[in-house]
Amino acid sequence: MAGSLWIVWTIIGIVGGFMVGKLVKKVRSTAFAVCVGICGALLGGWLMLLVGSTATLQAVSLLTAAVGCAIFLWILCVATPKSGGDIDDI
């Protein structure tokens, strides 16, 4: 299963990024949110597999992929200025 885990991590990133892109008005591009979500999920899952490759750690890597995706998307939301309005309002 270790060979196909990156596909599952990618799906986690796509779902997370799509949800943030559609639900958070601050994010201007859903496609960019999906890309950030994929990067976060892949990095989170990969970091967990550095520890080892047992069946338990592979299952935990799915959780760390979701956490990595959430952290990257949170950073995106915090770093993105408010959409709309005047640039002087910042």
KOLZA-411161 format. One record per atom (N, C-alpha, C): x, y, z; atom name; residue number from 1. Coordinates in nm, 2 decimals, decimal comma. Example, Ala and Ser with C-alpha at 12.3 -4.5 7.8 and 13.67 -1.06 7.14 Angstrom:
<sites>
        X        Y        Z   atome   num
     1,32    -0,57     0,78       N     1
     1,23    -0,45     0,78      CA     1
     1,32    -0,33     0,78       C     1
     1,28    -0,22     0,71       N     2
     1,37    -0,11     0,71      CA     2
     1,29     0,00     0,79       C     2
</sites>
This chain:
<sites>
        X        Y        Z   atome   num
     0,08    -0,12     0,00       N     1
     0,00     0,00     0,00      CA     1
     0,09     0,13     0,00       C     1
     0,21     0,12     0,04       N     2
     0,29     0,23     0,05      CA     2
     0,31     0,30    -0,08       C     2
     0,31     0,23    -0,19       N     3
     0,32     0,28    -0,32      CA     3
     0,21     0,37    -0,37       C     3
     0,09     0,34    -0,32       N     4
    -0,03     0,41    -0,36      CA     4
    -0,08     0,52    -0,26       C     4
     0,00     0,53    -0,15       N     5
    -0,04     0,63    -0,05      CA     5
    -0,04     0,77    -0,10       C     5
     0,05     0,80    -0,19       N     6
     0,06     0,94    -0,24      CA     6
    -0,07     0,98    -0,32       C     6
    -0,14     0,88    -0,38       N     7
    -0,26     0,91    -0,44      CA     7
    -0,37     0,94    -0,34       C     7
    -0,38     0,87    -0,23       N     8
    -0,47     0,90    -0,13      CA     8
    -0,44     1,04    -0,06       C     8
    -0,31     1,07    -0,04       N     9
    -0,28     1,20     0,01      CA     9
    -0,32     1,31    -0,08       C     9
    -0,30     1,29    -0,21       N    10
    -0,34     1,39    -0,31      CA    10
    -0,49     1,41    -0,31       C    10
    -0,57     1,30    -0,30       N    11
    -0,72     1,32    -0,29      CA    11
    -0,75     1,39    -0,16       C    11
    -0,69     1,37    -0,05       N    12
    -0,71     1,44     0,07      CA    12
    -0,69     1,59     0,05       C    12
    -0,58     1,63    -0,02       N    13
    -0,54     1,76    -0,05      CA    13
    -0,64     1,83    -0,14       C    13
    -0,69     1,75    -0,24       N    14
    -0,79     1,81    -0,34      CA    14
    -0,92     1,84    -0,27       C    14
    -0,97     1,75    -0,18       N    15
    -1,09     1,77    -0,11      CA    15
    -1,08     1,89    -0,02       C    15
    -0,97     1,89     0,06       N    16
    -0,95     2,00     0,16      CA    16
    -0,94     2,13     0,09       C    16
    -0,86     2,14    -0,02       N    17
    -0,84     2,26    -0,09      CA    17
    -0,97     2,31    -0,16       C    17
    -1,05     2,22    -0,21       N    18
    -1,17     2,25    -0,28      CA    18
    -1,27     2,31    -0,18       C    18
    -1,28     2,25    -0,06       N    19
    -1,37     2,29     0,04      CA    19
    -1,34     2,43     0,09       C    19
    -1,21     2,46     0,11       N    20
    -1,16     2,59     0,16      CA    20
    -1,19     2,69     0,05       C    20
    -1,16     2,65    -0,08       N    21
    -1,17     2,75    -0,19      CA    21
    -1,32     2,79    -0,21       C    21
    -1,41     2,70    -0,18       N    22
    -1,55     2,73    -0,20      CA    22
    -1,62     2,80    -0,07       C    22
    -1,57     2,76     0,05       N    23
    -1,63     2,81     0,17      CA    23
    -1,57     2,94     0,22       C    23
    -1,44     2,96     0,20       N    24
    -1,38     3,08     0,26      CA    24
    -1,38     3,19     0,15       C    24
    -1,45     3,30     0,18       N    25
    -1,46     3,41     0,08      CA    25
    -1,33     3,48     0,06       C    25
    -1,24     3,47     0,16       N    26
    -1,11     3,54     0,15      CA    26
    -1,02     3,48     0,04       C    26
    -1,03     3,36     0,01       N    27
    -0,95     3,29    -0,09      CA    27
    -1,00     3,32    -0,22       C    27
    -0,92     3,38    -0,31       N    28
    -0,96     3,43    -0,44      CA    28
    -0,97     3,32    -0,54       C    28
    -0,89     3,22    -0,53       N    29
    -0,89     3,11    -0,64      CA    29
    -0,90     2,98    -0,57       C    29
    -1,00     2,90    -0,62       N    30
    -1,02     2,77    -0,57      CA    30
    -0,91     2,68    -0,62       C    30
    -0,87     2,70    -0,74       N    31
    -0,76     2,62    -0,80      CA    31
    -0,63     2,64    -0,72       C    31
    -0,60     2,76    -0,67       N    32
    -0,48     2,78    -0,59      CA    32
    -0,50     2,71    -0,46       C    32
    -0,61     2,72    -0,40       N    33
    -0,64     2,65    -0,27      CA    33
    -0,62     2,50    -0,28       C    33
    -0,66     2,45    -0,40       N    34
    -0,65     2,30    -0,42      CA    34
    -0,50     2,27    -0,43       C    34
    -0,42     2,35    -0,50       N    35
    -0,28     2,33    -0,51      CA    35
    -0,21     2,33    -0,38       C    35
    -0,25     2,43    -0,30       N    36
    -0,19     2,44    -0,16      CA    36
    -0,23     2,32    -0,07       C    36
    -0,35     2,28    -0,09       N    37
    -0,40     2,16    -0,01      CA    37
    -0,32     2,04    -0,05       C    37
    -0,30     2,02    -0,18       N    38
    -0,23     1,90    -0,22      CA    38
    -0,08     1,90    -0,17       C    38
    -0,02     2,02    -0,18       N    39
     0,12     2,03    -0,13      CA    39
     0,13     2,00     0,02       C    39
     0,03     2,05     0,10       N    40
     0,03     2,03     0,24      CA    40
     0,01     1,88     0,27       C    40
    -0,09     1,82     0,20       N    41
    -0,12     1,68     0,23      CA    41
     0,00     1,59     0,19       C    41
     0,06     1,62     0,08       N    42
     0,18     1,54     0,04      CA    42
     0,29     1,55     0,14       C    42
     0,32     1,67     0,18       N    43
     0,43     1,69     0,27      CA    43
     0,40     1,63     0,41       C    43
     0,28     1,65     0,46       N    44
     0,24     1,58     0,59      CA    44
     0,25     1,43     0,58       C    44
     0,20     1,37     0,48       N    45
     0,20     1,23     0,47      CA    45
     0,34     1,18     0,45       C    45
     0,42     1,24     0,37       N    46
     0,56     1,20     0,35      CA    46
     0,64     1,21     0,47       C    46
     0,62     1,32     0,55       N    47
     0,70     1,34     0,68      CA    47
     0,67     1,22     0,77       C    47
     0,55     1,17     0,78       N    48
     0,51     1,06     0,87      CA    48
     0,58     0,93     0,82       C    48
     0,59     0,91     0,69       N    49
     0,65     0,79     0,64      CA    49
     0,80     0,79     0,66       C    49
     0,86     0,91     0,69       N    50
     1,01     0,91     0,72      CA    50
     1,04     0,83     0,84       C    50
     0,94     0,83     0,93       N    51
     0,96     0,76     1,06      CA    51
     0,96     0,61     1,04       C    51
     0,88     0,56     0,95       N    52
     0,88     0,41     0,92      CA    52
     0,77     0,38     0,82       C    52
     0,76     0,25     0,79       N    53
     0,67     0,21     0,69      CA    53
     0,58     0,09     0,73       C    53
     0,55     0,09     0,86       N    54
     0,46    -0,02     0,90      CA    54
     0,32     0,01     0,87       C    54
     0,23    -0,09     0,88       N    55
     0,09    -0,06     0,85      CA    55
     0,02     0,04     0,94       C    55
     0,06     0,04     1,06       N    56
     0,01     0,15     1,15      CA    56
     0,05     0,29     1,11       C    56
     0,18     0,30     1,08       N    57
     0,23     0,43     1,04      CA    57
     0,17     0,48     0,91       C    57
     0,14     0,38     0,82       N    58
     0,08     0,42     0,69      CA    58
    -0,06     0,47     0,72       C    58
    -0,13     0,42     0,82       N    59
    -0,27     0,47     0,85      CA    59
    -0,26     0,60     0,92       C    59
    -0,16     0,62     1,00       N    60
    -0,14     0,75     1,07      CA    60
    -0,09     0,86     0,97       C    60
    -0,03     0,81     0,86       N    61
     0,02     0,91     0,76      CA    61
    -0,10     0,98     0,69       C    61
    -0,22     0,91     0,69       N    62
    -0,34     0,97     0,63      CA    62
    -0,39     1,08     0,72       C    62
    -0,38     1,06     0,85       N    63
    -0,41     1,17     0,94      CA    63
    -0,32     1,29     0,93       C    63
    -0,19     1,26     0,93       N    64
    -0,09     1,37     0,91      CA    64
    -0,10     1,44     0,78       C    64
    -0,15     1,37     0,68       N    65
    -0,17     1,43     0,55      CA    65
    -0,29     1,53     0,56       C    65
    -0,39     1,50     0,63       N    66
    -0,50     1,59     0,65      CA    66
    -0,46     1,71     0,74       C    66
    -0,38     1,68     0,84       N    67
    -0,33     1,79     0,93      CA    67
    -0,24     1,88     0,85       C    67
    -0,15     1,83     0,77       N    68
    -0,06     1,91     0,68      CA    68
    -0,14     1,99     0,59       C    68
    -0,24     1,94     0,53       N    69
    -0,33     2,01     0,44      CA    69
    -0,40     2,12     0,51       C    69
    -0,45     2,10     0,63       N    70
    -0,52     2,20     0,71      CA    70
    -0,43     2,31     0,75       C    70
    -0,31     2,28     0,79       N    71
    -0,21     2,38     0,83      CA    71
    -0,17     2,47     0,71       C    71
    -0,14     2,41     0,59       N    72
    -0,11     2,49     0,48      CA    72
    -0,23     2,58     0,43       C    72
    -0,35     2,53     0,44       N    73
    -0,47     2,61     0,40      CA    73
    -0,50     2,72     0,50       C    73
    -0,47     2,69     0,63       N    74
    -0,48     2,79     0,73      CA    74
    -0,39     2,91     0,70       C    74
    -0,26     2,87     0,67       N    75
    -0,16     2,97     0,64      CA    75
    -0,21     3,05     0,52       C    75
    -0,26     2,99     0,42       N    76
    -0,31     3,06     0,30      CA    76
    -0,42     3,16     0,34       C    76
    -0,51     3,12     0,42       N    77
    -0,62     3,21     0,46      CA    77
    -0,57     3,32     0,55       C    77
    -0,47     3,30     0,63       N    78
    -0,42     3,41     0,71      CA    78
    -0,33     3,50     0,63       C    78
    -0,26     3,45     0,53       N    79
    -0,17     3,53     0,45      CA    79
    -0,25     3,61     0,34       C    79
    -0,37     3,57     0,30       N    80
    -0,44     3,63     0,19      CA    80
    -0,51     3,75     0,25       C    80
    -0,49     3,87     0,18       N    81
    -0,56     3,99     0,23      CA    81
    -0,71     3,98     0,20       C    81
    -0,79     4,06     0,27       N    82
    -0,93     4,06     0,24      CA    82
    -0,96     4,09     0,10       C    82
    -1,05     4,02     0,03       N    83
    -1,08     4,05    -0,10      CA    83
    -1,19     4,16    -0,10       C    83
    -1,19     4,24    -0,20       N    84
    -1,28     4,35    -0,21      CA    84
    -1,23     4,47    -0,13       C    84
    -1,30     4,58    -0,15       N    85
    -1,26     4,69    -0,08      CA    85
    -1,13     4,76    -0,14       C    85
    -1,09     4,86    -0,07       N    86
    -0,97     4,94    -0,12      CA    86
    -0,85     4,88    -0,05       C    86
    -0,74     4,90    -0,13       N    87
    -0,61     4,85    -0,08      CA    87
    -0,56     4,93     0,04       C    87
    -0,61     5,06     0,05       N    88
    -0,57     5,15     0,16      CA    88
    -0,64     5,10     0,30       C    88
    -0,74     5,02     0,29       N    89
    -0,80     4,97     0,41      CA    89
    -0,72     4,87     0,49       C    89
    -0,62     4,82     0,44       N    90
    -0,54     4,72     0,50      CA    90
    -0,45     4,77     0,61       C    90
</sites>
